Amino acid sequence: MDVSDHTLVPEHSLMDEAELDAVLAEYDIKRTDLPKIKRTDPALPDEAEVGDVVKIVRESRTTDRAIVYRLVIE
């Protein structure tokens, strides 16, 4: 079973470098300051590699949707 197709798993997508640079500049942080997610996490896209950043969009009761970012680690 592919868990990423489950209705309770939020959308995970890889970020391109331009989008990532904009986010890092907005928050004045480095890539390594982001929270981490393991490469073995079944919700990650198959093409995710160590060092990539994943954008996760979750439904939220207070803001309609919440966006979080995770650095893929080994």
Secondary structure, 3 states (H helix, E strand, C coil): CCHHHCCCCCEEEECCHHHHHHHHHHHCCCHHHCCEEECCCCCCCCCCCCCCEEEEEEEECCCEEEEEEEEEEC
